[in-house]
Amino acid sequence: MQEERKEKLWDDPHKLSCAEANRALTKFESLHSGKQNLTEEEKLDKEDLEARIEVLTNYEKKYSDVGPVYDCVLFHDGTKWVACVDTTEKGELNQCPLLGEYSITKEFHPLTKADQLNFSINVHNEGSVLELVGLCSSHGTHVASIASAYFPDSPEKNGVAPGAQIVSLTIGDGRLGSMETGTALVRAMIKVIELQKTTPVHVINMSYGEHAHWSNTGRIGELMSEVVNKYGVTWVASAGNHGPALSTVGTPPDISQETIIGVGAYVSPEMMVAEYSMWQKLLGMAYTWSSRGPTIDGGFGVSVCAPGGAITSVPNFTLRNSQLMNGTSMASPHVAGIVALLISGLQQRDLAYSPYSIKRALENCASYLDNVEPFAQGTGLVQVDKSMEFLINYSKVQECDVRFHITCGSGNTKGVYIRSKGERKNHECSINIEPFFKDIESIKVECKLNFNLRLVLICKASYVSYPSHLDMSNMARTISIKVDTSGLQYGIHSTSIDAFDVNCVAKGPVFRIPITIIQAEQVPAPNYTVHFDNVTFKPNTIKRHFYVVPELATWGVIRLRCRNEEQTGRFVLHCMQLLPKQSCKSLEINKNLTVMPNTDTVQSFQVRGGNVLEIVVAKYWANLGDTSINYLISFHGIKPSQPSISMFASEGIHSLQVSSLQGEEILPCITLKNSVQILRPTDAKINALTARDIIPKGRQIYELILSYSFHLNKATDVTPNYAILSDVLYESEFESQFWLLYDSNKQMMGCGDSYPSKYSIKLEKGDYTIKLQVRHERRDYLDKLTDTSILLNQKLPSTIALDVYSSHAQAIVGDKKAAFGHTLHSSTVPLYISALTTDKFSSKTNNFAHFLIGTVTYAKDELGKKVDTYPIKYILSENSKKASKSPDKDKSKTDEYKEALRDLEVAWLAKLDASSTAEALYNQLCSQYPDHLQVHISYLQNIIPSDPKHVLPAFEEKEIQSYNRDDLEKIMNIAKKVIANVNQESLLIYFGIKNDPRQDASKIKSNMEKQKNILVESLCHKGIAMCHIYQMSQLSTDEGSKEYNKVSLEEISDTWKALLHFADPNDKSSASIVLTFAMWHATIYKHHGRLLKLLQKYQEEKNSRETEEKLIEICSIIGWNHIVRYMTSMLPSKYPTDYRSF
């Protein structure tokens, strides 16, 4: 639609305008082709024509369609809220639909017939907020269609549970490209809880998620568990699409309590043919990319698997009937649809169930796939018929409404997860098992009293020692187990301790305790290389290798090559290390590679010494045929003594050591890429939020709003980073953090949330404000954040290199930089980093910053240099205060005092309100200091309005008639007085000198610069006043009884020429007053092209709505109506009346 709008509303008329402007310039050049020298007036005419072309070109470059702008009318018809959206953009409301709230009326409508983007409305805060609800992707519609699409005339298109009623709760924020936010998640859960009274939600599908650094705590996870545990809603979630490495399950389902059903993605033989148009059927399998368990703290992660692809409905705005999509996002609604069928059947039979019995039924009745690893499929492929039978047969078992919370060891993990490096053979672990009832607050006392299970514990693995029986009542029980890894082969081993009810073993495990052991092997020294030759890969063959990374290794390299010259293969390489309290994505690569026969496919990856590394080589599931390959894995390393460097500029020299694994070549390189400004809050407010943000029953959520201000001296890309809550969402103790960045006109320039690296905003020079919202239901938690800072990352214009030396002496004198050749064995060498010199970075020529950040590499090898990087923070010294003026030896203290007093009064003269007080002070200063020209300049600044409405040129007769002729005469007379007292000839002579050898040259220069600036400002004020007077004279010859001096074009031209001797309006360093006079000069000559060009420059310096409206006015005069339409539609978003709300 953007392309269509641009072509229709912009391209065609803009091309015509450009052609017309070029023809006019060509015609002018043709008429004056015989002249060697143009007159001043002709030069200005030509400049005007050239400016028109330049302005049109500039508009084309900066064109950016914000989309249509609609007026909205909201009213209450006595029974409900109704909105009318002016989609005609012409005020023809009779052609626009009236929509009630979707939750009440189910009404929706497309924005236009062409786009078919359906929207509906919500109304919040008793009518003070109207929300237009649309779609930012096709994901949600596709997911909902898998679960419950209903086509009565084409039943083959139906979803799993045809016609099941959908409650759509949007958690993806369109401002963030559909990224979920804590605010949206919490509001969605509040709505689910509220609906339980009137229209109960039975099952939640969540085909969304991120990777959390830990899962045992987190505000969002706690609320998710509450929805399941207290309100009995079954929650189904996609496991994630981050396989094939282990422990890649996302959040959810990986939260502190295993209450959510995690679903992996399966592709059947029938799907391969019907959906993917493959020419060969294969056995059913998990997709290569489907996330694998266990969770990072040992839980199962994946409960079951289900079909992870479908061809089904997508939104109308795609202009498609249907679409193939795949992912665990598609597998999850498959299971959600099954759960809907199960619950529907149970309710019809009036049988008891709970989220726990549903989850248990799905897991215990799934069909285990022998050719698929358990980490991808959970307990197997979901089976609806067997699950229904299970729930019917065991609806009255005493554990129906009970979940078993399992915590293992001192870390309270969800399972036993051993990533063994070979040091320990026997691992003892205490396991706590505690039963919890659904909605514990309302459960009957008899249920608690009567609850008792006699359990037999069974584990098929011989390396696990465990108790055989356990008696469970309404209390926690602790058992101890022992895992002996001494006899296990290298690789992965998984099992579980399953608890069966001795009175009914047939119903399957009541709960399971997962146990996963990874036996990693050492990498053989001294070459630290392993080979794998002639390895045959069938489609979806997955080879896992686990190694204990050598202590000094910092990167690895894998080289793959096909053995058969006629074959190529599509492979997935996934290398990953799990680090404490960090997500699976913290240290990994996940790449799709094409492996060829005649050349090595090479990939390097970063590693951390002393930790277990998983390397997965997998053939992509849809890549048919067998492929034999050779691959080699090698480890290399240059390990620094300081993995993260913080260097103070005041240190001068910073030292560290690096140690090589195999004597690798060392060539240190430090690159600083960003400057960082620490922003302290200028304001902090805590507010109680609206009714949308009250968790039943009566749990009020509060918001903390922090405000930050900053200024940019030059354009750059910025990234705000609220460091204290960065990179945490589901695991955060606060439910949400969200920032909005505004310019000085309150236009929203960008926004972001938990993951700052995702959001970079291009900003021009100017003043900006950041507003940050943090939410929580405990006000005292928010109180602790009221003084927290935010980091503003600012991209440097060009990267800066820090020099590194091999000795302290070389670092001091700046001698030969550090470089170490290859040696035959491991070695350790010192490095010395020298401080930045002022020619590389100066606060005067860059945006203000407290420190610089960048990366360090130590390897000369390009493969190592690419991945083996480390952070560096270079902390700048405090900006030195400006040196005070050296006292004039010829002046006494009394003279200095009088001069300082004079300067203070003169400075305040410009700041006072234009009044009799200011005039009196002016007259006093004139009598006291008759030769001090700055007095006149300060008074001119006082009496001339700074409001853009008065500064910018006028065209309307009403505006021109509003000029005060007496004030203009006063301005002109004062300016003339200043001009007469400045020796212009001596100024021209001085500034014509290239080099001044005099001893007091700097003092002379300062004095001459002051005189020049005073002269330039006076000429501009005089010229602008003359332009005002000239405009007035053009309207009427009758100027009343009072006689005024006439102003001619020649006089204005003479003043303009005099100014050009000392200032150039096209120079970026020129004062804004010069630009203002230039605009008035162009106005008087009716040079609209020149005026537009100057106004665009003025707008860049002082962005304001008044200037924008003036640009629109001039474009309208010229007849560039497409630009008028474009800029007018932008006004509401560029110059809003208030800050956009969160």
N, C-alpha and C positions, 0 to 999 in steps of 0.2 A: 504493500500500500504506500509506503514511503516513496518508492520509485515512481509509482503511478501519480501520486500527488505532486512530486517534483516535476515530472514531465508536463503535467497538465497546468499546474499553477505557477511554475517558475521557469522551466527551461525555454518554452516557446516564447513567452513575452520578453524574457531576458535576452535571448538571442537577437530579437528584433531591436531591443534598446541598444545593445552593443553595436549592431550593424549601423543603426542610425547615428550613434556617436562617432563611429569610425568614418562614416560618410561625411559628416560635418567637418571633421578634422582634415580629411582628404580635400574637400572643397576649399577650405581655408588655405591650405598649402598650395593648391593649384592657382587660387586667385593672387597669391603673394609670391609665386615662384620666381618672378623677375626681380624682386627686391633683394638687395644684399643685406640691408639692415632694416629691421622692423622698428616702428615707433614704439614708445613705451606702452601706448594703449593697445597696439596690435600684439605686442608680446604678452600682455595680460589676457587678451582674447584667446590667443593660442594656448596659453597656460590653462585657461578655463576649459577649453575643449579637451586637452590632454588629461586634465583632472577628472573629467566625466568618465573617460575610458578607464582610468585608474580606479575610480570609485566603483564602477560596475564590476571590474575584475576582482576587487577586494570583497564585494558582496558575494560574488560567486564562490570565492575561496572559503568564506566564513559561513556559507549557507548551512544551516542545520535545522531540520524540521522537528519541532517539539510536538507535532501532531495537532489535531483540531482542538480548538478551545470552545467549550460549550457553556452557555448560561444554564443554570439549574434553578428551578422553582420548586420549593417544598411547601406543602400545606397539609393540614389535617382535615379530612372530610367529615369528621364527626365520629367515625369508627376506626379509622386507620390513617397512617401517614401515606401520602401520595406525592410522587415526584414527577416533574416534567422536565426532560432534558432537551434543550434546543439543538437537536442534531442537524437542523437545516443551517445553522450559523447565520440566520437572517431574521430571527425573531418570529418566525411563522409557527407559533406553538400549536396551531390547529392541525399541523401536519406531523406533530410529534406525539409519541405514545405517553400515556399516563401509567405509571408503574407503582404498584404497592410493594411493601416489603415482601421479598421472595418467600420468607418463612411463613407468611400469612396467605399470600395470593398466588404464589408459584409463577408470577409473571416475569418475563424477560423479553428482551428485544434486541435486534442487531443495531449497532451504531449506524451503519449504512448498509444499503443493499449490496454494495460492492465488497465490503470487507467481511460481512457476516460474523463480526465479532459480537457475540451476544453479551449483554450485561444485565444485571439486576441491581436492586438497591437494598441497603440496610439503613436504618435511622438509629442514631445513638444519642444519648444524653438529652432525652426529651425534646428532640428536634433540633438541637444545636449543631449536630454533625450529620451530614448526608454522605453516605459511602456508596460510590459506584463500584460494583463488583464485576470484574472481568477475569479473563484468563491470561496468564503470561507464558503458558506452554500447553502442549497437548498431553502431557504426562498423566494428569489427574483423570481426564475423561477416559483415556485408554485403560487405566487401572480400574476405574469404576465399571467400565463395560465388561471387563473380564469377570468381575465379581457378580454383576447382576443385570447385564444388558437384557432387554426383553423385546423380541421381535415376534409378535404373535403369528405373522404371516410367513416368517422365515425362521423357524425354530432352530435351524442349524447355526444361526448367528447369535443365539442366546448366550448369556453368561452362565456361570456356574449355578447361581441362585436367581433364575429369571424373575425380574420384578421385585426383588427385595428393595425396600425403601432406603434411599441413600440420604444421609445428612452430610453435606459437603462442608467441611471446616478447613479453610485455607490456612496453611502454616508457612507457605512460601511467600516471601516478600518480593513484590515486583520491582521495588527499588533496588534490590540486591540480586536481580537476575534469578529470582525464585528460591533463594537461600532461605532456609527456615530460621526463625528467630525465637528466642525464649519467650518474648511477649506473645507471639502468635500461638506457640505451643500451650502456654498456660491458659490463654483465653479459650482455646479449643477445648481444653480439659474442663474448664469452668462450664462451658456450654453443655458438654456431655453430662456433667453432674446435674446441671439445672434441668436438663431434659428428662432425667430419670423419673421426675415426678409426673410428667404429662405424656411424653413420647419417648419411652426408654430406648436408649441405644444399647444393642446387645453385643455388637462386635465392632471393634475398631481395626481398620487396616491402615498401616503406616508404611508406605513405600518411600521412606525418607530416612536420613540418618547421616551421622558423621562418625569419625573415629575418635573416641575419647582417650585421654591419657591414663585415666583410671576409671573404674566403674563402681567402687565400693561406697562412694559418696556422690552427692550432686543434687541440687534442688529440683531440677526437672525430673530426674529419675525417681526421686521420692514421690513427686506428685503423680507420675505414671503408675507407680506401685499402688498409690492410694486409690486411683480410679479402678484398678483391678480388684484390690483387696477389700475395699470398703463398699464399692458400688457394684461389684460383680460383673464388670464389663470384660469380655474376652478380648485381648489385645494381640493382634498379629502384626509382625513386622518383617521387612526384608532383611536378610542377613548381610547384604552388601555385595558389591561387584568388584572386589579388590583381590580376588584369588589370582593364582592358585596357591600361594604360600599359606602356611598355617597361621592361626591366630589373627586372621584378618576380618573377623566378624565386627560389624559396626555397632553403633549405639543409636537407638535400640536395635536389636534385642538385648545387647549387653549392658544391663543396668545392675544395681546392687542386689536386687532380688530377681530370681529367675521366674518371673511371673508372665513374661511375654513369650509368645510362640515365634521363634526365629525360623525363617523359611529360606532354604537354599534353592537354586534354580536347576531344573532337570529338563533335558531335551529327549523326547521319545523318538523311536524310528519313524513313526507316522508324521511327527512334526518336521523331521528332516526333509521328508519328501514334499509334504503339503505346504509348509510355511517357507522353507529355505530353498526349495527347488533343487535339492541335491540329487545327483544321478545314482547315488548308492545309499542303501539303508545300512545303518550301523546299529549296534546295540544301544539301548537307552543309556544315557550317561549324564553326569553333572557337567554343566558348561565349564570351560576352562577358567573363566573369570569369576565364577561364583565364589564368594568368600568362604573360607574354611574355618572350622573350629580348631582347637578349643579357644575360648576367650583368653585374653592376656592374663587372667587370673585363674585359668583352669576350668571354667565352666564349659558346658556343651556348646553353647552359642547357637548351633543349628539344631532345631528340634526335629524337623522333617524337611523333605524336599517336595517340590511340585513343579508342574510345567512352567518354565520361565520365559515363554515367548507366546505371542498371539497376534493374529490379524483380526483387529476389531475396530470399533468406532473411535474417531478422533473428533475434536471440535470443528464446527463449521468454518471457523476462520482459516483453517488449513486448506479449505476448498478441496478436501479429499473425502471419499466415502469411508475409507478404512485405511489402516496402516499396520505393517509388521513392526513390532517393538519387542525387545527382549531385555532381560535383566531380572534380578531377584525382585525388583519392583513389580514385575508381572507374575512372579511365583507367589508372592504374598497375597494378592487379592484372590488368587485361585483358592488358597487355604481359607481366606476370610469368607469366600462364597460357600465353601464346604461347611464352615462353622455356622453360617446362617441357616443352611439346610438342616444341620443337626439340631440347632436350637429350635427351629420351627417345628421339627418332628417331635422333639421332647415336649414343647409347649402344647402341641395338639394332644399328646398322650398324658399331659399333666404330670410329667416326671421331673424329679429334681435334677439339677445340674449346677455346676459352678465353673468359673474359668479354669479351675484346677482340674476338675474332672474332664473337661473338654480337652485340655492340654494332654492329660494322661491318656485319654482315649486315642488321640491322634498319634502319640508316640508309641503306645503299646500295640496299635493295630497297623502301623505302617508296614509296607512291604520292603524288606531289606534287599538291596541290590548288590549281589555278590561282586560285580565288576566295578563298583563305585566305592571309593574310600569313605569311611564313616564320617570323616570331618566335613565332607561336602553334603552328605545326605541325612545326617542325624541318624534317626532310627530307621529311615527309609522313605519310600515314596508314599505319600498320603493316600489312605483308602477310606472313602466315604461310607461304603456299606458296612464294613467291619467296625468302623468307629461308631456308627449308629447302633449296631447290634451290641457293642460293648456298653454304650451309655444306657441302653434299655435294660440290659441284664444286670448292670451294677449301679443303678440309680439310687439304691438305698444303702449302699455301703457306708460305713461310718466315716471314711475319709473323703467322702464326696465333696464336702465343703472345707477340706483341710489341705493346706500346702505345707511342705516340709522345707524349712530354711536350713541349708547346709553351709557351714563355714569350716574351713580347713586350716589348721596350723595357726601360728602367731599372726599371720597376715590376714586372717579371716577371709581367705579366698574361696571361690565357689567350687574348686576342685583341687586335686593334687596334680601339680604340673611341675615336672622335674626336667630341667634342661641341663643334663649332666655333662660336666667337663672331665669326669673320670676320677676326681679326687675322692669322692665318697661312694661307697658301695651300698650301704644300708641307710635307708631314710625312714625314720619314724615320724608319724604325724598323728596328732589328735584331731578328731573330727566331731564337731558339735552339730546335733540334729535337733531342731526344735519345731514342733507343730504349731501352725497358726490357723485359726478359723477365719473364714470369710466374714467381713463386717463384725469384728470381734466385739464391738460395743453393744450390738443387739443380739448376739448369739444367746440362746437359752442356756441357763446354768446346767440343766440336765445333760446337754450335749457335751459340755466340758467334763462333767462328772463321769459320764458313761464312756467317754472316749478311751479305748484301749486296743492296741494292736500288738499281736504277738508275731514278730517278724523273723524270718530266716534270711540270712545274708549270704549271697552267692557271688563269687567272682571266678571267672574262667581262667584267670592268669595264675600260673604257679609261682610267680615272683612276688605275689601279694599275700601277706599274712594278715588275717582279719578275724574278728569274732563271728561265730556262726549264728548267734541268736541275739535278738534285741527286743525288749519289751517297751513299747511306747505308750505313755499316757500323756495327759496335758501338761507336759513339762519338757525341758531340754534334757537330752541325754548326750553324753560324750563317750566316744569309743576311740580306741587307738589302733592304728594299723602300721604295718611295716612293709616297705618296698625294698626288695633286694635286686639291685641292678647289675650284680657282678657277673651273671651269666648271660646277659642280654647282648645281642649283636648290635653293631652300629646301625643307627637309623631310628625310626619312630615306632613306639609300642603304645598301644592304647587299650584300655579295658575299663570296666566299671564294677563297682560293688552294687549289686541289685538287691533291693529289699522286697521280699515277697511275704504276703499275708499267709501264715501257715494254714489258715482256715479256708483260703481260696487262692491257691497258687495260679489257677487258670487265668485270673484277671491281669496277670503280669505284674511287673515291678510297681510298688507303691511309690518308691523314690529310687534314684540312682546317684551314686557318688562317682564322678568321672575321675579317671587316673590316666595321665599322659606322661610318658617318659621319652625324652629324646637323648639317645646315646650319640654324642658327637665324637668324632675321631680327630686325632692330632694330625696336623699337616706335616709331612716328612721334611725334615731339614736335610741339607742346608739350602736346597733350591726352592723349597716351599711351593712345589708344583705337583699337581695330580693330573693323570691322563685318563681318558675314557675313549676307547677305540671301538669302532664298528658297533655302535649302539643303535638298535633298531627301534624306531618310534612309529607306532600306529597312531591314528587320530586320537587325540586326547590322552596319549601316554604321558605320564608325569613321572619324572625322575627327581627324587629329593636327595640332597647331600647335606650332611650336617658336619661342620668343622669347628674345632676350637681355634679361633683366629690367633696366630702368633702374636705375642705381646707387643712387638714393635711394628706389626703390620698396620698400615693405614689405608691401603686400597688393594683391590683385587682386580684381576683381568681374566675374562673368559674368552676363548677363541673357539669358534664353531665352524665346521666345514662339512658339506655333504660328500660322501664317498663316491656316489654314483654321479658321473659327469652329466647325466641327462636329468637329474633331479634337482629341484629346489624345494625347500620346506618353509612353512610359516610356523614360527616357534614363539613361545612366550618365555622370557627370562625374568625370574622374580628372585631377587636376593634381599634377605631381610635379617636384621638382628633386633631382638627385643631388649629394650633398656628399661630400667626401673622407672615406674611412674611416667612412662612416655608411650605414646600411641605406636601402633605397628608401622605408621608412615614416617616415623622420626628418622629412621636410618634404613633406607631401602631404595631399590630401583625396581620398576615393573615395566618392562619394555616388550613390545612386539617386534620380532626380528625376522628377517628373511635370510635363511641360511642357504648359501650357494656352493657349487662344487669347486670352482676354480680360484676362489679367494676366501680368506678367513673373514668371518663376521666377528668383529671385535667389540667388546663392551667392557668398560671399566666401572667399578663401583666402590664406594667408600665403605670401610670396615672399621670396627673398634676392637683393638687388641684385647685378648683375654675373655672375650664373649663368644657365645655360640652363634654361628652363622648358618642360616638355611639358604641353600642355593637350589632353586627349582628350574629345571629345564623341561618344558612341556611342549608337545606339538598341539597346535590349535585344533579344537574339536572338529571343525568343519573342513580341515585340510586333509582331503582323502588320499589314500595310498600309504604304503610303508616307506619310510625314509631312514636310511642308515647314515649316521654322522659320527665324526670324531670331535671330541671337545677336550679342551685343556683349561685347567684353572690354576692360576698362579697368584701368589701374594707378594706384595711389595710394601715398603714402608719408610717414611721419614716422620718420626714421631716427635712433636715438640714438647718441651717441658711445661709449656703454658698453652693448653689447647685454646684458651680464649685470652686474648691480650687486651689489657687496659693500660694505655700509656698516657701519662700526663705530659703536655707540651713543656712544662717547667722542668721535667726530668732531664731534658737535653738528649740523653742516650738511654735506651732501654735494652736490656740484655736478656737472652734466653738461650737454651740449648736445644739442639735437635739430634735425634739418634736414628741411624738408618738400619734397616733390617738386613740388607744384603750389600751394603756399601753403595746404595743408589746415588746418582748424581744429584747434587743439591744446588738449586738456583732460586733463592727466595724472591718472592714478588709480593709486594703489599700494594693493594689498590683501594683507595678510599672513594666511595661512590655517593655517599649521602651525608648531609649535615643534619644534625638533630637539635631542635630547639625544645627546651623544657618549658611547658606552659603551666603556670599556676592559675587556679580558678579565680576569676574575677567576681563570681557570685555563686552561691550554693543555696538551693531551696529544696525542702522536703515537703511533698504534697500528698494528700490522700487521693487516690485515683477514683475514677467514676464507677458506676454500678457494674460495668463490664469487667471490672477487676476486683471483684469480691468473691473469694472462694467460699462456697457453702460449707458450713453455715456461719456467715458473718465474719469471715477472715479477710479483713481489709488489706489490700496490697498498696504499698506506698511507692512513690518515685522520688529519687534524688535527681535534680537537674543541676548540673555543673556547667558554668559558662566560662569559655576561654577566648581570649582575643589575641590576634597576632597580625603582624604587618610583613609583607613581602616587598623587598626592594626591587626584585626582578622576577620575571615569570619562571615557574618551575613546576615539577610534579611533586605533590605532597601526599603523605600517608599518615593520618593520625593513628596513634597507638596508645590505647589506655592499658598500659603494661600490666597493671595489677590484676586485670581480668582478661588479658589477651590469650587467645588460643584455647580457651575453655568455654564450652557451651553446656552440654548435658552434665558435665562433671563439676560445673561451677557451683559455688555456694550461693550465688545470687542468680535469680531466675533470668535476668536479661541485662544486657548493656547495648546501647545503640547510640551512635553519634550522628549529628547532622551538621554540615558545614555550610555557612552562608557568607555571601559577600556583603559589602557595606549597604546594599539596597535590599537586604533580606532575601535575595534569591538563593534558593538551595542549590549548591554547586555539587554536592555529593553526600554520600552517607555510607555507613559501615557498621559492622557489629563485632563479633568475637574474634574474627580472623583478619587482622589488619593487612596481612600480605596480599589479600585479594582485592584491596581497594586503593587505587592510586588516582589522584585527581589533578588535572592540569589547571593551574591557576595563573592568572596574570598578576602584574604588580598591583598592590592595593592592600586594603584593610579587610580582615576576615574575622568571623566569629564561629566558634565550635560550641554546640550545645550537646551535652552528653546526658543520657538517661540511664540510671541503674534502678532496678526494681527489686523489691522484697516485701514480704508481709511484716517483717520486723523492723520497725523504725530505728531501733538502737543499732542494728547492723549498718544501716545507711548513714547514721551519724558518724561512724568511723571513717567514712570515705569523703567527708565534706571538704577536706583539704588536699585531696590527692591530685597529682599532676598528670598531665597527658604529654606524650612525646610526639613531636611533629617532625617526621622524617621528610627531608627536603632533598630532592635529587640535585647533585652538583652539576653545573653547566658542562663540565668535563671531569673525568676521573683524575685523581691525584695519586701519584706514586710516592711512597715513602722509601727512602734509601736504606739498604741493609748492608752491613760490612762484616768482615770476618775478624776484625780486631778493634779494640777500643781506640787505639791510636788512629787507625784509618777512618773510623767514624768521626773523630774530632776534626780531622783535616779534610775530610771528604775525599779520601783517596779511592783506590780501586774497590769496587763493590764486590760483595761476597759471591763466590761460586766455588763449588767443590766437585771435582771429578769423581768418576767411579772408582771404588776400592773393592778389594776381594773379600772383605769381611765387614761385619757390622762396626759402625764407628759413631762417636759422639763429637759434635763440633759446636762451638759457641757462635752466636750471632748477635750483632749490635745494630739496633735501629736508631737512626738519627732523627732529630725533630724536624718538623716542617719549616721551610724558609718562607719569608713573607711573599716572595715572588710566586709561590705555589698556592698559598691561600691567605687572603686578607679579609677581615670582617668588613672592611670598607667597601669592597667590591663584590661581596656575596651577601646572601640573606643571613640575618643574625643566627648564630648557632652556639650551643654550649659544647658540643663535641661532634666529631666526625666518625662515621662507621664505614666499614668495608670488609674486605676479605684478604686472607694471607694464603699463599701457596708456597710450598717448599721444593716441590719436585721439578726437575727439568723435563722429565718425561711428560709428553703431552697427555697421555692417558691418565697419568696420576694427577697432573695439574688440573684436569677437567673436573675431577670429582673430589679430590682430597683437599678441601678448603676449610679454613678456620676463620672465625670472626675476630675483628679487631675494633677497639674503641679508642679513638684518639681524643683525649680531653683537652680542650683549648684553655689557654690562660684567660683570666678575666680581661675584658676589654679595658685597656688603660684609659684613665681619664685624660681629657684634653688638657694639654699644658696651658696654664694660665699665661696671660700676656705678660711679657717681661716689662717691668716698670720703666717708664721714660725717665732717664736720669735728670733731664732738664726740668721736670715737673716736681713741684712740692706736693706734699700729702694733701694740702688744702685744694690745690688745683685738680688733683686726681679725684678728690671727693666731689668737687663741683661738676666735673665731667661725668662721673658716675651717676650723680643725681640728675643731670641733664638727660643722659641716655635713658634712665628709668622713666622719667616723665614723658619723653618722646615715645618710648615703647608703649606706655599706657595710653597715650593719646590715640593710637591706632585701635586699641581694644575697647575704649569707652563707647557707650551707645551714642549714636549721632544726636546731639542735644546742645542746649545752650552751655552746658558745663564743658563739653568738648570744645566748643567754639571759644569760650573764655580761656581755656587752657592754651589753645592754639595762639590766640592773640598775645597771651602772657609770654609764651615761649618765643614768639616772633620778636617781641621787644627785647627779651633777654638775650636771645641768640640770633641776631639778624642774619648772620652768615652761615648758619647751620641748616643746610638744605634738607636734611632728613626730617626736620620739623614739618615741612610742607608735604613731604611724601606720606608721613604718618597721618596727617590730617586728611589727605586725599583718600587714604585707605579707610579712614573713619567715615567719611561722608558718602563714599561710593558703595552702594549695596553689593554684597557678595552673593546674593541669591541668584542662582542660574537664570531665573526668569528675567532679571534685570541685566545680567551680564551678556546673555545671548542676543544676537540681532533680532529685530522685530520686523514683521511684514504687515500685520494687521493694522488698519487705520486707528482702531481703538487703542491699541498698545502705544502707537506713536504719539497720539494725542495726550496720553497720560504722562509724557515726559515733563519734568519741571525745568523750564527754560532758565530760571534764576540759578538753580543748582548747577546746570550745565555751564552757565557763564562763569560761575564761581570756580568750577573745576578747571575750566580752560584758562582762566586768569592766573590761578595758582600754578598750573603747569607751565604757563609761559614765563612766570617769574623764575621758576627753577631752571628752565632751559636757558634763560638769559644769563644766569649766573654760572653756567658750566662752559668752560672753554673747549668747544668741540674740536677745534683745530689741533690743540695740544694733545687731546685724547687720541685723535687719528694718528698723529705723529708717533705717540708713544706705542700704540698697539701695532704700528708698522715696524717697530724695532724687533728683530729676531732675538737678540741677546743683549742684556743690560749688564755691563761689567761693574757698575757702581757698587760700593760697599753696602749702601742702604737700599739695594735693589728690591728686596722683598717688601720693605716698608713702602717704597714708592709704588710697587705693583698693587699692594693692598689698597692704597689711597686711590689709585687710578681705577681699580675695579669698582670701588664704591661710587666714584663719580660716574662711571659708565652706567652702572645699574640704576642710579638715580636719574640720569638723563634718559635712559631707555624707558623707565617707568613713566616719567613725565611726558615724553613724546607719545606714548601709548594712551595715557589718560587724555591728553589733549586731542589726539586723533579720534578717539572713541567719542568724546564729547562733541567734536565737530561733525562726526557722522550722525549723531542724534539730531543736532541742530539742522543739518542738511535735510534729513528725512522730514523734519517738521516743516521746513520751508517748501518742500515739494507738495505738501498737502494743501496749504493755504497761504495766500499772500497777506492776509489780514492777521497781524500779530498783536492786535490790541493797541492801546495808547502808548505803551512803553516801547521805546526804541531799542532795538538790539542790533548787534553787528551781523552782517550777512556772512555766510560761509559758502565758498564755492568748491567745486570739484578740484580745481587747481590747488587750492590751499590744502585740501585733504591729501592730494597727491604729493605736494611738497613735504608735508609732515611724514608721509609714508616713506618717501625717498630718504629723508633725513634719518629715519629709524633704520633703514636698510644698511646705513653705513656702520651701524654698531650691533645689529641683531639680524638673525635669519629665522623667520617663522618656521622653516622646514627643519631647523636644527633641533634634535631631541633635547638638547640642554637649554634651549631658550625658555625664558620664564613664560608662565601661562598668560600673563598680560599681553605679551607679544602676539600670542596665538589669538587672543581675543580681538586685538586691533586688526589683525589680518582678516578675521572673520567679518568684522564690520566693514573693512575696506572692500572685501569681495561683495558684500551685500549692497553697498552704495553703487558699485559698478554692475550690479545684477549678474555677477559671475557665480551662478549657482553650482557649477562644477567645482570651482575653487573652494567655495563655501562648504560644500559637502565633504571635500577632502580634509579641510581644516577642522570641521566638526567631528569627523571620525577620529582624528588625532586628539582632539580635545576630550572626546568620550573615553579614549583609552587612558587619558590622564585622570579625568574626573568623571567617572561613570555615574550618570544620573538619568532619571526619567525625563526631566525637562530637556536634556540634550537629545535624548532618543525621540521625543515628540517633535523637536525642531528638525531633526533629520527627516522624520516622516513628512512634516510640513513642506520641506523643500523638495523632496521626491515627488510629492503631490503636485507642486508648482511645475516641475519639469514634465510630469506626465508618466512617471515610472510607477504606475498603479500596482504592479505586481510586487514591487518592493514595499509600497505602502501597506498592502494587504498582509504581506509576510511580517513586517515589523510590528504592525498593529496587533496581530495575533500573538506576538511574543510578549507584549507589554505586561499582561497579568502574571506571567511566570517570572519575568525578569525583574519586575518591580512590585512585588506583593505588598499588601498593607501590613502584614504581620509575618512573623516567623512560622514556617510550616510546622504543624504539630507532629508528634511522634506517632 
